[in-house]
Amino acid sequence: MTNQSQERLNRTVDSYIVIYKELEKMYLNKKYTKEQKKLIKRQMLSIYSGLLNSKLDKDEKKDTLKDLKTINMLDKAYLIMQRQVASHLIKK
């Protein structure tokens, strides 16, 4: 990977982290309804999934993802199931 594309990837990841942190603040704020929090969490999961599937090197990805504390084991299981269903549908 060229330095320029690595720099671009790093900037993109940094931008996603900033957006994720803002969504996390909203998610933890008590002023939002349960339905609104579901939508916010869905966006957070989308960012998490994008980072999980990014071209970051393994250690960098691990460090980046461990800082996203609002994603719990149930969320991770949901993403795994979602990936398996999508994979199954593609095979058909």
Secondary structure, 3 states (H helix, E strand, C coil): CCHHHHHHHHHHHHHHHHHHHHHHHHHHCCCCCHHHHHHHHHHHHHHHHHHHCCCCCHHHHHHHHHCCCCCCHHHHHHHHHHHHHHHHHHHC
